[in-house]
Amino acid sequence: MKKILAILLFICSFLGFSFAEKDIKVHSKSMKKDIPVTVILPDGYSANKKYNTIYVLHGWSGSNKNYPDKTSIKELADQYNVIYVSPDGNYDSWYVDSPVKKDSKYYTFVSKELVDYIDSNFSTYKAKEHRAITGLSMGGFGAFYIGVKNQDVFGNIGSMSGGMNPEQYKGNWGIEKVLNSSWNEYNIKDIAHKLIGTKSHIIIDCGVDDFFIEPNRELHKKLLELNIGHEYTERPGAHTWEYWDNSIKSQTYFFNQMFNQK
């Protein structure tokens, strides 16, 4: 009897969610290659409806499969009726158009080429108010860097444990392969003034035991000094998937509230 009950519970755990996971290749004209992208569609996805989108950027050494494999975004897609878009960031691109590695243009890919592709091939709301971008670690930096410079594209910007000051860590995580000068153009604190008067909704969180906690605190302080509205949270936790799974849940809740504002 116990075995039968266990099997029924196992089956029900799958029947509870009906998301669709699509692994696609999106061509980048700027880099002249195809980029792997995973798209999570919610239960009942239909071309006759419009959907909000959340772009999620993985961390250093990761891939487009990290979020669907290691977080709850499949269930969250159903819960909030949103589309998640998870592009591959080529291990250590830092999501910039690199002045060092000329064929690494992940800033252009994510902010322009990928958004255009998703809006052309899926049934999405195309207004910035219905589009969000967030990421973790390297991806947290990338989401903020892209979001700050494309406030007409992303009306909602987030970061989880973001590496907000790449200059401070330039000897690590492949940073010097893509960046080696003009740090004030990339350190988020140094470009935060571009958010003055922004209509974008901003959310930042970082674990108190994370090695990126101080740059996040510095950014929070800078945003307060500039009177830039944002939600900032420090929670128990370190640079771990357990922490990021909790983060994507709270950030998706935040984005969903912003999507539904009248």
C-alpha positions in Angstrom: 0.0 0.0 0.0 2.8 2.4 0.9 4.5 1.7 -2.4 1.3 2.4 -4.3 0.8 5.7 -2.4 4.4 6.7 -3.1 4.0 6.0 -6.9 0.8 8.1 -6.9 2.4 11.0 -5.2 5.4 10.8 -7.6 3.0 10.9 -10.6 1.0 13.8 -9.1 4.1 15.8 -8.6 4.5 15.8 -12.4 0.9 16.4 -13.2 0.8 19.5 -11.0 2.9 21.5 -13.5 2.6 21.7 -17.3 5.3 24.1 -18.3 7.1 23.6 -21.6 10.9 23.7 -21.7 12.3 24.6 -25.2 16.0 24.5 -26.0 16.6 26.7 -29.1 19.5 28.3 -30.9 19.3 32.1 -31.6 21.6 33.5 -34.2 23.7 36.5 -33.3 24.6 38.7 -36.2 27.0 40.6 -34.1 29.0 37.5 -33.2 28.2 35.4 -36.3 27.2 32.3 -34.4 24.2 30.6 -32.8 23.7 31.0 -29.1 21.9 28.3 -27.0 18.9 29.6 -25.2 16.4 27.9 -23.0 12.8 29.2 -22.9 10.4 28.1 -20.2 6.7 28.6 -21.3 3.9 28.4 -18.7 1.1 25.9 -18.6 -1.5 26.6 -21.3 0.8 28.8 -23.3 -1.1 30.1 -26.3 -0.3 32.3 -29.2 -3.7 33.9 -28.6 -2.5 35.4 -25.3 0.2 37.8 -24.4 2.9 37.0 -21.7 5.3 38.9 -19.5 8.9 37.9 -19.9 11.8 37.5 -17.4 15.3 37.2 -18.8 17.6 35.3 -16.4 21.4 35.4 -16.8 23.6 32.7 -15.3 26.8 33.1 -13.4 30.5 32.5 -14.3 31.2 29.0 -15.7 27.4 28.4 -16.1 25.1 27.8 -19.0 21.6 28.4 -20.2 20.5 25.2 -18.5 21.4 26.3 -15.0 18.2 28.0 -14.1 15.8 25.3 -15.3 18.0 22.6 -13.8 18.9 24.2 -10.4 16.0 26.6 -9.6 12.2 26.6 -9.5 11.6 28.7 -12.6 9.6 25.9 -14.3 7.0 25.9 -11.4 7.2 29.7 -11.2 6.4 30.0 -14.9 3.1 28.2 -14.2 2.4 30.0 -11.0 2.9 33.5 -12.4 2.0 32.7 -16.1 5.3 34.2 -17.3 7.9 33.2 -19.8 11.5 32.8 -18.7 14.4 33.3 -21.1 17.8 31.8 -20.2 20.6 32.6 -22.6 24.0 31.0 -22.6 26.6 33.6 -21.6 29.6 31.7 -23.0 31.1 30.7 -19.6 32.8 34.1 -18.8 31.6 36.8 -21.1 30.4 39.0 -18.3 27.6 40.1 -20.7 29.6 43.0 -22.2 30.7 43.9 -25.7 34.3 43.2 -24.9 36.9 45.8 -26.0 39.5 43.0 -25.5 37.8 40.0 -27.1 36.3 41.5 -30.2 34.1 38.6 -31.1 32.4 38.6 -27.6 29.3 40.8 -27.8 26.9 39.4 -25.3 25.7 42.9 -24.3 24.4 43.4 -27.9 23.1 39.8 -28.1 21.0 40.0 -24.9 19.8 43.6 -25.1 18.9 43.6 -28.8 19.2 40.4 -30.8 17.7 38.1 -28.2 14.8 40.4 -27.2 13.9 40.9 -30.9 14.0 37.1 -31.5 11.8 36.3 -28.4 9.3 39.0 -29.3 9.1 37.8 -32.9 8.8 34.1 -32.1 6.7 34.0 -28.9 3.5 35.7 -27.8 4.9 38.4 -25.5 4.0 41.9 -24.4 6.5 44.1 -26.1 6.3 47.1 -23.8 9.2 47.5 -21.4 6.9 47.5 -18.4 6.2 43.8 -19.1 9.8 42.8 -19.5 12.3 42.1 -16.7 16.0 41.1 -16.5 17.9 39.6 -13.6 20.8 37.3 -13.0 23.1 35.8 -10.4 26.8 36.5 -9.7 28.4 37.4 -13.1 24.8 37.4 -14.4 23.7 39.8 -11.7 26.3 42.3 -12.9 25.3 41.6 -16.5 21.6 42.1 -15.8 22.2 45.4 -14.1 24.7 46.6 -16.7 22.3 45.8 -19.5 19.3 47.1 -17.6 20.9 50.5 -16.7 21.9 51.1 -20.3 18.6 49.8 -21.8 15.9 51.3 -19.6 13.7 51.6 -22.7 13.9 47.8 -23.1 13.7 46.5 -19.6 11.3 48.2 -17.3 12.3 45.9 -14.4 15.9 45.2 -13.3 17.2 42.8 -10.7 20.4 41.3 -9.4 21.1 38.3 -7.1 24.5 38.2 -5.5 25.8 40.4 -8.3 29.5 41.0 -9.0 28.8 44.7 -9.2 32.4 46.0 -9.2 34.4 43.9 -11.7 37.4 46.1 -11.3 37.7 44.9 -7.7 37.9 41.3 -8.9 39.7 41.8 -12.2 42.2 39.0 -11.5 39.4 36.4 -11.2 36.7 34.7 -13.1 37.9 35.5 -16.6 37.3 39.3 -16.2 40.5 40.4 -17.8 39.7 38.2 -20.8 36.9 40.7 -21.6 37.7 43.8 -19.6 41.0 45.5 -18.8 40.5 49.2 -18.7 37.9 52.0 -18.5 36.5 50.5 -15.3 34.3 53.4 -14.6 32.2 52.5 -17.6 31.5 49.0 -16.1 31.5 49.3 -12.3 27.8 49.6 -11.6 28.3 52.1 -8.8 30.0 54.4 -11.3 27.2 54.2 -13.8 24.3 54.3 -11.2 23.7 58.0 -11.9 22.2 56.9 -15.3 19.2 55.6 -13.2 18.3 59.1 -11.9 14.7 59.7 -12.8 14.3 56.1 -14.0 10.9 54.6 -14.4 12.4 51.1 -14.1 11.6 49.0 -11.0 14.8 47.8 -9.3 15.4 44.9 -6.9 18.7 43.8 -5.5 19.6 41.1 -2.9 22.7 39.4 -1.6 23.5 36.9 1.1 25.3 38.2 4.2 27.9 35.5 3.9 28.5 36.1 0.2 31.9 37.4 -1.0 30.0 40.0 -3.1 28.2 41.5 -0.2 30.3 44.7 0.1 29.9 45.8 -3.5 26.2 45.3 -3.2 26.1 47.3 0.0 28.1 50.1 -1.7 25.7 50.1 -4.6 22.7 50.3 -2.2 24.3 53.2 -0.5 25.0 54.9 -3.8 21.4 54.5 -5.0 20.2 56.0 -1.7 22.5 59.0 -2.1 21.1 59.5 -5.6 17.6 59.1 -4.4 17.0 56.2 -6.8 14.1 54.1 -5.7 14.9 50.4 -5.3 14.2 47.4 -3.1 17.3 46.0 -1.4 17.5 42.9 0.7 20.2 41.1 2.7 19.3 37.6 3.8 21.2 34.7 5.5 23.1 32.8 2.9 26.2 32.6 0.7 27.0 32.2 -3.0 24.9 29.0 -3.4 22.1 27.6 -5.5 20.0 27.3 -2.3 20.2 31.0 -1.9 19.5 31.8 -5.6 16.5 29.5 -5.7 15.0 31.5 -2.9 16.0 34.7 -4.6 14.4 33.9 -8.0 11.2 33.2 -6.1 11.1 36.5 -4.3 12.3 38.5 -7.4 9.6 36.8 -9.6 7.0 37.8 -7.0 8.3 41.4 -7.2 8.4 41.5 -11.0 4.9 40.1 -11.2 3.6 42.9 -8.9 5.3 45.4 -11.2 3.9 43.7 -14.4 0.4 44.0 -13.0 0.5 47.7 -12.0 -2.1 49.8 -13.6 
